[in-house]
Amino acid sequence: MLTVDVNAEAAGTIKLGNFKVNRLGYGAMRITGPGIWGDPASRQGAIRLLKRAVELGVNFIDTADAYGPEVSENLIKEALFPYRGIVVATKGGLIRRGPGIWIADCSPEHLRRACEDSLRRLHLDSIDLYQLHTVDPKVRFEDSFGTLLDLQSEGKIKHIGLSNIEPQQFTTAMNMGEFVSVQNNYNLINREHEDILRLCQQHGVTFIPYFPVGGNLPDGFANDVVSKVAAKYNASPYQIAIAWLLDHSANILPIPGTSSIKHLEENVSAAALEIDEADINTLNAISKNVS
C-alpha cells in the first residue's frame, strides 16, 4: 500500500473561477451518519478528519446542505472557520426526508432559502462556490440557474457550479451566464458522463467527479485489471483510480470522501503516483468491457 508522506499540492493546482486550488479536494458527504443522515458516530472524529485534510494540503472542501441534512456544513464551520486559504463549496436543490431519500426542489423559492441557510450555517457573507445540486424535472432549468445568477449578482455567492446535468443543460447555462464547474458521477469504471467532461474541457470549466473511487458501484473497484495495475505500484485500487483521474484530464478536480483519517491519508498519497503510459492505456480500456 502506497503510504508515502505526500501533500495534496503534489497533485498540482487548478483554477476555479477567481480561485486557485490544489487538484485533490475533499468531499464531505461521508462525515455524517449512515445513509448520509444524522450525526456521525464521533463528532470530534469528524472534526479531526477535516483538520487533517487541511494539514495535508487540501484546500477545496465540497459539501451540500442535504448532507445530514445540515450536519456536514455545521461540522465544516466548527472545524475550519474562518477558512483561511480554503475554498468551501456547497450545494442546494435537494431535500432530505430520511436516510437514502433525496427529493429534488430547485424552485427559485427553495434555492433562495437554501442559499441563505447555508450562508448562516457556514458563517459566510458570500459562498465561494454554490452549486445547483440536481436538475428538477418539475422546474424549468432556466428558472433554477437564473436564480443562482441572481444570487451571484446580489453578492451572496462568488461562483456558480452545476451538478448532475446533461449536455442540454450545459448549453442552456452557457447561453445564460457564467458557471465555473460541473459535478457529475464519474470514475475509472463509470464514464457515462464523458461527454460532459469534454464540454468542460472545451469551455474551460472545471470538472469535479463525484464518486471518484466508485462509491456507488456494487463492487467498487473489484476489477482484476485494476488490481493487477495496483499491485505493480504497491498501491490500492482506489489510489490507482485517483491517480488515473488526475492523469486523465488537466481540468479534473477529484474530491474523494471518507470518514477515516487513514483512508484520507492514502487518498492524498495517490498524488505521488505516476502511472506509465502502457498502464494508462490498459486502464483506459476498462470501461469498454464493463456492462
C-alpha positions in Angstrom: 0.0 0.0 0.0 1.4 3.4 -1.0 1.6 5.5 2.2 4.3 8.0 1.4 4.0 11.4 3.1 2.6 13.4 0.3 0.9 16.8 0.4 -2.1 17.5 -1.8 0.0 20.1 -3.6 1.7 17.3 -5.3 -1.4 16.9 -7.5 -0.8 20.4 -8.9 -3.3 23.2 -9.0 -6.4 24.2 -11.0 -8.3 27.4 -11.5 -11.8 27.6 -10.1 -13.2 31.0 -11.1 -11.0 33.5 -9.3 -9.6 30.8 -7.0 -6.6 28.5 -7.5 -6.9 25.3 -5.5 -4.9 22.1 -5.2 -6.2 19.4 -7.6 -7.0 16.9 -4.8 -10.0 18.1 -2.8 -12.2 16.5 -0.1 -15.8 15.6 -0.5 -17.5 16.0 2.9 -20.6 13.8 2.4 -19.4 10.9 4.5 -18.7 12.8 7.7 -22.4 12.3 8.5 -24.3 9.3 9.8 -25.3 6.1 7.9 -27.3 6.8 4.7 -25.8 10.4 4.8 -28.3 11.0 7.6 -27.8 12.5 11.0 -24.7 13.0 13.1 -21.5 10.9 12.7 -20.6 8.3 15.3 -18.0 10.6 16.6 -18.4 14.3 16.1 -14.9 15.0 17.3 -13.6 12.4 15.0 -15.2 14.1 12.0 -13.7 17.4 13.1 -10.2 15.9 13.4 -10.6 14.4 9.9 -11.4 17.8 8.4 -8.5 19.4 10.2 -6.2 16.6 9.0 -7.4 17.2 5.4 -6.2 20.8 5.6 -2.9 19.8 7.2 -2.4 17.5 4.2 -2.7 20.5 1.8 -6.4 20.0 0.8 -7.8 23.5 0.3 -11.0 22.7 -1.6 -13.8 21.3 0.6 -17.1 20.2 -1.1 -20.4 19.7 0.8 -24.1 20.3 0.5 -27.0 21.3 2.7 -28.5 17.9 2.1 -25.6 16.0 3.7 -27.1 15.2 7.1 -29.1 17.3 6.3 -27.1 20.4 7.6 -24.7 18.2 9.5 -21.8 18.4 7.1 -22.0 22.2 6.8 -22.2 22.6 10.5 -19.1 20.4 11.1 -17.1 22.3 8.4 -17.9 25.6 10.1 -16.9 24.2 13.6 -13.7 22.6 12.3 -12.4 25.1 9.8 -13.9 28.6 10.2 -12.6 31.2 9.3 -11.4 29.1 6.3 -8.0 30.7 5.8 -6.8 29.7 2.4 -9.7 27.2 2.0 -12.3 27.3 -0.7 -15.7 26.0 0.6 -18.2 24.8 -2.0 -21.8 23.8 -1.1 -25.0 22.9 -3.0 -28.7 23.4 -2.9 -31.7 21.8 -4.6 -32.2 18.6 -2.8 -34.5 18.0 0.3 -33.9 15.1 2.7 -36.8 13.1 4.3 -34.7 10.2 5.7 -31.7 8.0 5.1 -31.1 7.5 1.4 -34.1 9.7 0.5 -33.3 12.6 -1.9 -36.1 14.8 -3.2 -35.4 17.5 -5.9 -36.6 21.0 -5.2 -34.9 23.5 -7.5 -37.6 26.1 -7.4 -36.4 29.7 -7.1 -38.1 29.9 -3.6 -36.3 26.9 -2.3 -32.9 27.8 -3.8 -33.0 31.2 -2.2 -33.9 29.8 1.2 -31.3 27.1 0.9 -28.6 29.6 0.0 -29.4 31.8 2.9 -29.4 28.9 5.3 -26.0 27.7 4.0 -24.6 31.2 4.5 -25.8 31.2 8.1 -24.5 27.7 8.8 -21.1 28.3 7.2 -21.0 31.7 8.8 -20.2 33.4 5.5 -21.3 36.6 3.8 -20.7 35.0 0.4 -20.3 31.4 -0.6 -17.1 30.6 -2.7 -18.8 28.1 -5.0 -22.6 27.4 -4.8 -23.8 24.5 -6.9 -27.2 23.5 -8.2 -27.3 20.0 -6.8 -29.5 18.5 -9.4 -31.9 19.1 -12.3 -35.5 19.3 -11.1 -38.0 17.9 -13.7 -40.7 20.0 -12.1 -38.9 23.3 -12.6 -37.6 24.9 -15.7 -33.8 24.7 -15.7 -33.7 28.3 -16.8 -35.5 29.3 -13.6 -33.2 27.3 -11.4 -30.0 28.6 -13.0 -31.4 32.1 -13.3 -31.9 32.1 -9.5 -28.2 31.3 -8.9 -27.3 34.1 -11.3 -29.5 36.5 -9.3 -27.9 35.3 -6.0 -24.5 35.9 -7.5 -25.4 39.4 -8.6 -26.6 40.1 -5.1 -23.1 39.1 -3.8 -24.4 36.0 -1.9 -22.3 33.6 -4.0 -19.0 34.2 -5.7 -19.1 31.5 -8.3 -21.8 29.1 -9.7 -21.5 25.4 -10.3 -23.8 22.8 -11.7 -24.3 19.1 -10.7 -26.0 16.1 -12.3 -26.5 17.8 -15.6 -26.7 16.6 -19.2 -25.3 18.4 -22.3 -28.6 20.2 -22.9 -28.4 21.9 -19.5 -24.7 22.7 -20.1 -25.5 24.5 -23.3 -28.5 26.3 -21.8 -26.5 27.6 -18.9 -23.6 28.7 -21.2 -26.1 30.9 -23.1 -27.4 32.4 -19.9 -24.3 33.3 -17.9 -21.1 32.0 -16.4 -20.5 28.9 -14.3 -17.1 27.6 -13.3 -17.7 23.9 -12.5 -19.7 20.8 -13.2 -20.0 17.9 -10.7 -21.2 14.6 -12.2 -20.8 11.0 -11.3 -17.6 9.9 -13.0 -14.7 7.5 -12.3 -12.4 4.9 -13.8 -15.2 2.3 -14.1 -18.2 4.6 -14.8 -17.5 7.1 -17.6 -21.1 7.7 -18.5 -20.6 11.5 -18.4 -17.5 11.6 -20.7 -19.5 14.0 -22.9 -19.9 16.5 -20.1 -16.1 16.2 -19.3 -15.3 17.0 -22.9 -17.7 20.0 -22.9 -15.9 21.2 -19.7 -12.5 20.9 -21.4 -13.7 22.8 -24.5 -15.1 25.7 -22.4 -12.6 26.0 -19.6 -15.0 24.7 -16.9 -13.6 22.6 -14.0 -15.0 19.0 -13.9 -15.5 17.7 -10.3 -16.2 13.9 -10.4 -18.2 12.7 -7.5 -17.8 9.0 -6.5 -14.2 9.3 -7.8 -13.4 6.0 -6.2 -16.6 4.3 -7.2 -18.7 4.9 -4.1 -21.9 3.9 -5.8 -20.6 0.8 -7.7 -21.8 -2.5 -6.3 -18.3 -4.0 -6.2 -16.3 -0.7 -6.1 -13.1 -1.3 -7.9 -13.1 -5.1 -7.5 -11.7 -5.4 -11.0 -8.9 -7.8 -12.0 -7.2 -5.3 -14.3 -7.2 -2.5 -11.7 -5.9 -4.9 -9.0 -3.1 -6.0 -11.2 -2.0 -2.4 -12.0 -2.3 -1.5 -8.3 0.0 -4.4 -7.3 2.6 -3.2 -9.7 2.7 0.3 -8.0 2.3 -1.1 -4.4 -0.9 0.9 -4.3 -4.6 0.2 -3.6 -7.1 0.1 -6.5 -8.6 3.3 -5.0 -5.3 5.1 -5.2 -4.9 4.0 -8.8 -8.4 5.3 -9.5 -7.5 8.7 -8.1 -4.2 8.8 -10.0 -6.0 7.9 -13.2 -8.4 10.8 -12.8 -5.5 13.2 -12.2 -3.8 11.9 -15.4 -7.0 11.7 -17.5 -7.6 15.4 -17.8 -6.0 18.6 -16.5 -9.4 20.1 -15.7 -10.4 17.3 -13.3 -10.6 18.1 -9.6 -11.2 14.8 -7.7 -12.9 15.1 -4.3 -12.6 11.6 -2.7 -14.5 11.5 0.5 -14.1 9.3 3.6 -14.8 9.2 7.3 -11.4 7.6 8.0 -8.2 9.6 8.5 -6.2 6.5 7.4 -8.1 6.4 4.1 -7.8 10.2 3.8 -4.0 9.9 4.0 -4.0 7.1 1.5 -6.1 9.1 -0.9 -3.8 12.1 -0.7 -0.8 9.8 -1.2 -2.2 8.9 -4.6 -1.0 12.3 -5.8 2.5 10.9 -5.9 1.6 8.1 -8.3 3.0 8.3 -11.8 1.4 5.6 -13.9 3.3 4.8 -17.1 1.6 5.1 -20.5 1.2 1.4 -21.1 -0.7 1.0 -17.8 -2.8 4.2 -18.5 -3.8 2.6 -21.8 -4.8 -0.6 -20.0 -6.9 1.4 -17.6 -8.5 3.5 -20.3 -9.8 0.3 -21.9 -11.6 -0.9 -18.8 -14.9 0.9 -19.2 -15.4 -0.6 -22.7 -15.5 -4.0 -21.0 -17.8 -3.1 -18.1 -21.6 -3.5 -18.7 
